Amino acid sequence: MAAMAVGQCFTSFFAVWTVHHDCENPGPFARTLRGVLKNVATYNMFFHVEHHLFPAVPTCHLPQLAERLDQAAPELTRLRVF
């Protein structure tokens, strides 16, 4: 239970701060992630710009959406999580 409690404390750090810190207004409102290995390690959970723009798209389709977004509007995906 202690490990679960500690993990729960880090949820806001990973789910909120890492994807929104240092984002400008106006400008990119969230960070995203690129790289196959990085996305495999994070279960595609850091495609955050894509998530904000298209919230109905399932997580399994976010890599395809990211490729299209990189071609159509690369300025939206310039900020990276890591």
KOLGUFI-691621 format. One record per residue: residue in one letter; residue number from 1; x, z, y of N, C-alpha, C in turn. Coordinates in Angstrom, 1 decimal. Example, Ala and Ser with C-alpha at 12.3 -4.5 7.8 and 13.67 -1.06 7.14 Angstrom:
BEGIN
<node code="A" pos="1" n_east="13.2" n_up="7.8" n_north="-5.7" ca_east="12.3" ca_up="7.8" ca_north="-4.5" c_east="13.2" c_up="7.8" c_north="-3.3"/>
<node code="S" pos="2" n_east="12.8" n_up="7.1" n_north="-2.2" ca_east="13.7" ca_up="7.1" ca_north="-1.1" c_east="12.9" c_up="7.9" c_north="0.0"/>
END
This chain:
BEGIN
<node code="M" pos="1" n_east="0.8" n_up="0.0" n_north="-1.2" ca_east="0.0" ca_up="0.0" ca_north="0.0" c_east="0.9" c_up="0.0" c_north="1.2"/>
<node code="A" pos="2" n_east="2.0" n_up="0.7" n_north="1.2" ca_east="2.9" ca_up="0.7" ca_north="2.3" c_east="3.4" c_up="-0.7" c_north="2.7"/>
<node code="A" pos="3" n_east="3.7" n_up="-1.5" n_north="1.7" ca_east="4.2" ca_up="-2.9" ca_north="1.9" c_east="3.1" c_up="-3.7" c_north="2.5"/>
<node code="M" pos="4" n_east="1.9" n_up="-3.5" n_north="2.1" ca_east="0.7" ca_up="-4.3" ca_north="2.6" c_east="0.5" c_up="-3.8" c_north="4.1"/>
<node code="A" pos="5" n_east="0.6" n_up="-2.6" n_north="4.4" ca_east="0.4" ca_up="-2.1" ca_north="5.8" c_east="1.5" c_up="-2.7" c_north="6.7"/>
<node code="V" pos="6" n_east="2.7" n_up="-2.7" n_north="6.2" ca_east="3.8" ca_up="-3.2" ca_north="7.1" c_east="3.6" c_up="-4.7" c_north="7.3"/>
<node code="G" pos="7" n_east="3.2" n_up="-5.4" n_north="6.2" ca_east="2.9" ca_up="-6.9" ca_north="6.3" c_east="1.8" c_up="-7.1" c_north="7.3"/>
<node code="Q" pos="8" n_east="0.8" n_up="-6.3" n_north="7.3" ca_east="-0.3" ca_up="-6.4" ca_north="8.2" c_east="0.1" c_up="-6.3" c_north="9.7"/>
<node code="C" pos="9" n_east="1.1" n_up="-5.4" n_north="9.9" ca_east="1.6" ca_up="-5.2" ca_north="11.3" c_east="2.3" c_up="-6.4" c_north="11.8"/>
<node code="F" pos="10" n_east="2.9" n_up="-7.2" n_north="10.9" ca_east="3.6" ca_up="-8.4" ca_north="11.3" c_east="2.7" c_up="-9.6" c_north="11.5"/>
<node code="T" pos="11" n_east="1.4" n_up="-9.5" n_north="11.1" ca_east="0.5" ca_up="-10.6" ca_north="11.2" c_east="0.4" c_up="-11.2" c_north="12.6"/>
<node code="S" pos="12" n_east="0.2" n_up="-10.3" n_north="13.6" ca_east="0.1" ca_up="-10.8" ca_north="15.0" c_east="1.4" c_up="-11.4" c_north="15.5"/>
<node code="F" pos="13" n_east="2.5" n_up="-10.9" n_north="15.0" ca_east="3.8" ca_up="-11.6" ca_north="15.4" c_east="3.9" c_up="-13.0" c_north="15.0"/>
<node code="F" pos="14" n_east="3.6" n_up="-13.2" n_north="13.7" ca_east="3.7" ca_up="-14.5" ca_north="13.1" c_east="2.6" c_up="-15.4" c_north="13.5"/>
<node code="A" pos="15" n_east="1.4" n_up="-14.9" n_north="13.6" ca_east="0.2" ca_up="-15.7" ca_north="13.8" c_east="-0.1" c_up="-16.0" c_north="15.3"/>
<node code="V" pos="16" n_east="0.4" n_up="-15.2" n_north="16.2" ca_east="0.1" ca_up="-15.3" ca_north="17.6" c_east="1.4" c_up="-15.5" c_north="18.4"/>
<node code="W" pos="17" n_east="2.3" n_up="-14.6" n_north="18.4" ca_east="3.4" ca_up="-14.6" ca_north="19.3" c_east="4.3" c_up="-15.8" c_north="19.1"/>
<node code="T" pos="18" n_east="4.7" n_up="-16.1" n_north="17.8" ca_east="5.7" ca_up="-17.2" ca_north="17.5" c_east="5.1" c_up="-18.5" c_north="17.9"/>
<node code="V" pos="19" n_east="3.9" n_up="-18.7" n_north="17.9" ca_east="3.3" ca_up="-20.1" ca_north="18.2" c_east="2.9" c_up="-20.2" c_north="19.7"/>
<node code="H" pos="20" n_east="2.8" n_up="-19.1" n_north="20.4" ca_east="2.3" ca_up="-19.2" ca_north="21.8" c_east="3.3" c_up="-18.8" c_north="22.9"/>
<node code="H" pos="21" n_east="4.4" n_up="-18.1" n_north="22.5" ca_east="5.3" ca_up="-17.6" ca_north="23.5" c_east="6.0" c_up="-18.7" c_north="24.3"/>
<node code="D" pos="22" n_east="6.2" n_up="-18.5" n_north="25.6" ca_east="6.9" ca_up="-19.4" ca_north="26.5" c_east="6.2" c_up="-20.7" c_north="26.6"/>
<node code="C" pos="23" n_east="4.9" n_up="-20.8" n_north="26.4" ca_east="4.1" ca_up="-22.0" ca_north="26.6" c_east="3.6" c_up="-22.0" c_north="28.0"/>
<node code="E" pos="24" n_east="3.7" n_up="-23.1" n_north="28.7" ca_east="3.4" ca_up="-23.2" ca_north="30.1" c_east="2.0" c_up="-23.6" c_north="30.3"/>
<node code="N" pos="25" n_east="1.5" n_up="-23.3" n_north="31.5" ca_east="0.2" ca_up="-23.7" ca_north="31.9" c_east="0.3" c_up="-24.5" c_north="33.2"/>
<node code="P" pos="26" n_east="0.1" n_up="-25.7" n_north="33.4" ca_east="-0.3" ca_up="-26.7" ca_north="32.4" c_east="0.9" c_up="-27.1" c_north="31.5"/>
<node code="G" pos="27" n_east="0.7" n_up="-27.6" n_north="30.4" ca_east="1.7" ca_up="-28.0" ca_north="29.5" c_east="1.3" c_up="-27.7" c_north="28.1"/>
<node code="P" pos="28" n_east="2.2" n_up="-27.8" n_north="27.1" ca_east="1.9" ca_up="-27.5" ca_north="25.8" c_east="1.4" c_up="-26.1" c_north="25.7"/>
<node code="F" pos="29" n_east="0.3" n_up="-25.9" n_north="25.0" ca_east="-0.4" ca_up="-24.6" ca_north="24.9" c_east="0.0" c_up="-23.8" c_north="23.7"/>
<node code="A" pos="30" n_east="0.7" n_up="-24.5" n_north="22.8" ca_east="1.2" ca_up="-23.9" ca_north="21.6" c_east="2.4" c_up="-24.6" c_north="21.0"/>
<node code="R" pos="31" n_east="3.1" n_up="-24.0" n_north="20.1" ca_east="4.2" ca_up="-24.6" ca_north="19.5" c_east="3.8" c_up="-25.1" c_north="18.1"/>
<node code="T" pos="32" n_east="4.7" n_up="-26.0" n_north="17.6" ca_east="4.4" ca_up="-26.6" ca_north="16.3" c_east="5.7" c_up="-26.6" c_north="15.5"/>
<node code="L" pos="33" n_east="5.7" n_up="-27.1" n_north="14.3" ca_east="6.8" ca_up="-27.1" ca_north="13.4" c_east="7.0" c_up="-28.5" c_north="12.8"/>
<node code="R" pos="34" n_east="8.2" n_up="-28.9" n_north="12.7" ca_east="8.5" ca_up="-30.2" ca_north="12.0" c_east="9.6" c_up="-30.0" c_north="11.0"/>
<node code="G" pos="35" n_east="9.6" n_up="-30.7" n_north="10.0" ca_east="10.6" ca_up="-30.6" ca_north="8.9" c_east="9.9" c_up="-30.3" c_north="7.6"/>
<node code="V" pos="36" n_east="10.2" n_up="-31.1" n_north="6.6" ca_east="9.5" ca_up="-30.9" ca_north="5.3" c_east="9.8" c_up="-29.5" c_north="4.7"/>
<node code="L" pos="37" n_east="11.1" n_up="-29.1" n_north="4.7" ca_east="11.4" ca_up="-27.9" ca_north="4.1" c_east="10.8" c_up="-26.7" c_north="4.8"/>
<node code="K" pos="38" n_east="10.9" n_up="-26.8" n_north="6.2" ca_east="10.3" ca_up="-25.7" ca_north="7.0" c_east="8.8" c_up="-25.5" c_north="6.7"/>
<node code="N" pos="39" n_east="8.1" n_up="-26.6" n_north="6.6" ca_east="6.7" ca_up="-26.6" ca_north="6.4" c_east="6.4" c_up="-26.2" c_north="4.9"/>
<node code="V" pos="40" n_east="7.2" n_up="-26.5" n_north="4.0" ca_east="7.0" ca_up="-26.0" ca_north="2.6" c_east="7.1" c_up="-24.5" c_north="2.6"/>
<node code="A" pos="41" n_east="8.2" n_up="-24.0" n_north="3.3" ca_east="8.4" ca_up="-22.6" ca_north="3.3" c_east="7.3" c_up="-21.8" c_north="4.0"/>
<node code="T" pos="42" n_east="6.7" n_up="-22.4" n_north="5.0" ca_east="5.6" ca_up="-21.7" ca_north="5.7" c_east="4.2" c_up="-22.1" c_north="5.3"/>
<node code="Y" pos="43" n_east="4.1" n_up="-22.9" n_north="4.2" ca_east="2.8" ca_up="-23.3" ca_north="3.7" c_east="2.0" c_up="-24.1" c_north="4.8"/>
<node code="N" pos="44" n_east="2.7" n_up="-24.9" n_north="5.6" ca_east="2.0" ca_up="-25.7" ca_north="6.6" c_east="1.2" c_up="-24.9" c_north="7.6"/>
<node code="M" pos="45" n_east="1.6" n_up="-23.6" n_north="7.8" ca_east="0.8" ca_up="-22.8" ca_north="8.7" c_east="1.2" c_up="-22.8" c_north="10.1"/>
<node code="F" pos="46" n_east="2.3" n_up="-23.5" n_north="10.5" ca_east="2.7" ca_up="-23.5" ca_north="11.9" c_east="2.5" c_up="-24.9" c_north="12.5"/>
<node code="F" pos="47" n_east="1.6" n_up="-25.7" n_north="12.1" ca_east="1.1" ca_up="-26.9" ca_north="12.8" c_east="0.1" c_up="-26.4" c_north="13.8"/>
<node code="H" pos="48" n_east="0.5" n_up="-25.6" n_north="14.8" ca_east="-0.4" ca_up="-24.9" ca_north="15.6" c_east="-1.0" c_up="-25.8" c_north="16.7"/>
<node code="V" pos="49" n_east="-0.3" n_up="-26.7" n_north="17.3" ca_east="-0.8" ca_up="-27.7" ca_north="18.3" c_east="-1.9" c_up="-28.5" c_north="17.6"/>
<node code="E" pos="50" n_east="-1.6" n_up="-29.0" n_north="16.4" ca_east="-2.6" ca_up="-29.7" ca_north="15.7" c_east="-3.9" c_up="-28.9" c_north="15.4"/>
<node code="H" pos="51" n_east="-3.7" n_up="-27.7" n_north="15.1" ca_east="-4.8" ca_up="-26.8" ca_north="14.8" c_east="-5.7" c_up="-26.6" c_north="16.0"/>
<node code="H" pos="52" n_east="-5.1" n_up="-26.4" n_north="17.2" ca_east="-5.8" ca_up="-26.3" ca_north="18.4" c_east="-6.6" c_up="-27.6" c_north="18.8"/>
<node code="L" pos="53" n_east="-5.9" n_up="-28.7" n_north="18.6" ca_east="-6.6" ca_up="-30.0" ca_north="19.0" c_east="-7.7" c_up="-30.4" c_north="18.0"/>
<node code="F" pos="54" n_east="-7.4" n_up="-30.1" n_north="16.8" ca_east="-8.4" ca_up="-30.6" ca_north="15.7" c_east="-8.7" c_up="-29.4" c_north="14.7"/>
<node code="P" pos="55" n_east="-9.4" n_up="-28.4" n_north="15.1" ca_east="-9.6" ca_up="-27.2" ca_north="14.3" c_east="-10.3" c_up="-27.5" c_north="13.0"/>
<node code="A" pos="56" n_east="-11.0" n_up="-28.6" n_north="12.9" ca_east="-11.8" ca_up="-28.8" ca_north="11.6" c_east="-11.0" c_up="-29.5" c_north="10.5"/>
<node code="V" pos="57" n_east="-9.7" n_up="-29.9" n_north="10.9" ca_east="-8.9" ca_up="-30.6" ca_north="9.9" c_east="-8.3" c_up="-29.5" c_north="8.9"/>
<node code="P" pos="58" n_east="-8.5" n_up="-29.7" n_north="7.6" ca_east="-7.9" ca_up="-28.8" ca_north="6.6" c_east="-6.4" c_up="-28.7" c_north="6.7"/>
<node code="T" pos="59" n_east="-5.8" n_up="-27.6" n_north="6.4" ca_east="-4.4" ca_up="-27.4" ca_north="6.4" c_east="-3.6" c_up="-28.4" c_north="5.6"/>
<node code="C" pos="60" n_east="-4.2" n_up="-28.9" n_north="4.5" ca_east="-3.5" ca_up="-29.9" ca_north="3.7" c_east="-3.3" c_up="-31.2" c_north="4.3"/>
<node code="H" pos="61" n_east="-4.1" n_up="-31.5" n_north="5.4" ca_east="-4.0" ca_up="-32.8" ca_north="6.1" c_east="-3.3" c_up="-32.7" c_north="7.4"/>
<node code="L" pos="62" n_east="-2.8" n_up="-31.5" n_north="7.8" ca_east="-2.1" ca_up="-31.3" ca_north="9.0" c_east="-0.8" c_up="-32.1" c_north="9.1"/>
<node code="P" pos="63" n_east="0.0" n_up="-32.3" n_north="8.0" ca_east="1.2" ca_up="-33.1" ca_north="8.1" c_east="0.9" c_up="-34.5" c_north="8.5"/>
<node code="Q" pos="64" n_east="-0.1" n_up="-35.1" n_north="8.0" ca_east="-0.5" ca_up="-36.5" ca_north="8.3" c_east="-0.9" c_up="-36.5" c_north="9.8"/>
<node code="L" pos="65" n_east="-1.7" n_up="-35.6" n_north="10.2" ca_east="-2.1" ca_up="-35.5" ca_north="11.6" c_east="-0.9" c_up="-35.3" c_north="12.5"/>
<node code="A" pos="66" n_east="0.1" n_up="-34.5" n_north="12.1" ca_east="1.3" ca_up="-34.3" ca_north="12.9" c_east="2.0" c_up="-35.6" c_north="13.1"/>
<node code="E" pos="67" n_east="2.1" n_up="-36.4" n_north="12.1" ca_east="2.8" ca_up="-37.7" ca_north="12.2" c_east="2.1" c_up="-38.6" c_north="13.3"/>
<node code="R" pos="68" n_east="0.8" n_up="-38.6" n_north="13.2" ca_east="0.0" ca_up="-39.5" ca_north="14.1" c_east="0.1" c_up="-38.9" c_north="15.6"/>
<node code="L" pos="69" n_east="0.1" n_up="-37.6" n_north="15.7" ca_east="0.2" ca_up="-37.0" ca_north="17.0" c_east="1.6" c_up="-37.2" c_north="17.6"/>
<node code="D" pos="70" n_east="2.6" n_up="-37.2" n_north="16.8" ca_east="4.0" ca_up="-37.5" ca_north="17.3" c_east="4.1" c_up="-38.9" c_north="17.9"/>
<node code="Q" pos="71" n_east="3.4" n_up="-39.8" n_north="17.3" ca_east="3.4" ca_up="-41.2" ca_north="17.8" c_east="2.5" c_up="-41.4" c_north="19.0"/>
<node code="A" pos="72" n_east="1.4" n_up="-40.7" n_north="19.0" ca_east="0.4" ca_up="-40.9" ca_north="20.1" c_east="0.7" c_up="-40.0" c_north="21.4"/>
<node code="A" pos="73" n_east="1.2" n_up="-38.8" n_north="21.2" ca_east="1.4" ca_up="-37.9" ca_north="22.3" c_east="2.6" c_up="-37.0" c_north="22.0"/>
<node code="P" pos="74" n_east="3.8" n_up="-37.5" n_north="22.0" ca_east="5.0" ca_up="-36.7" ca_north="21.7" c_east="5.2" c_up="-35.5" c_north="22.6"/>
<node code="E" pos="75" n_east="4.7" n_up="-35.6" n_north="23.9" ca_east="4.9" ca_up="-34.5" ca_north="24.8" c_east="4.2" c_up="-33.2" c_north="24.4"/>
<node code="L" pos="76" n_east="3.1" n_up="-33.4" n_north="23.6" ca_east="2.4" ca_up="-32.2" ca_north="23.1" c_east="3.1" c_up="-31.4" c_north="22.0"/>
<node code="T" pos="77" n_east="4.1" n_up="-32.1" n_north="21.3" ca_east="4.7" ca_up="-31.5" ca_north="20.2" c_east="6.2" c_up="-31.2" c_north="20.5"/>
<node code="R" pos="78" n_east="6.6" n_up="-31.1" n_north="21.8" ca_east="8.0" ca_up="-30.9" ca_north="22.1" c_east="8.5" c_up="-29.5" c_north="21.9"/>
<node code="L" pos="79" n_east="7.5" n_up="-28.5" n_north="22.0" ca_east="7.9" ca_up="-27.1" ca_north="21.7" c_east="7.8" c_up="-26.8" c_north="20.2"/>
<node code="R" pos="80" n_east="8.9" n_up="-26.2" n_north="19.7" ca_east="8.9" ca_up="-26.0" ca_north="18.2" c_east="8.9" c_up="-24.5" c_north="18.0"/>
<node code="V" pos="81" n_east="8.3" n_up="-24.0" n_north="16.9" ca_east="8.4" ca_up="-22.6" ca_north="16.5" c_east="9.8" c_up="-22.2" c_north="16.2"/>
<node code="F" pos="82" n_east="10.5" n_up="-23.0" n_north="15.3" ca_east="11.9" ca_up="-22.8" ca_north="15.0" c_east="12.5" c_up="-24.0" c_north="14.5"/>
END
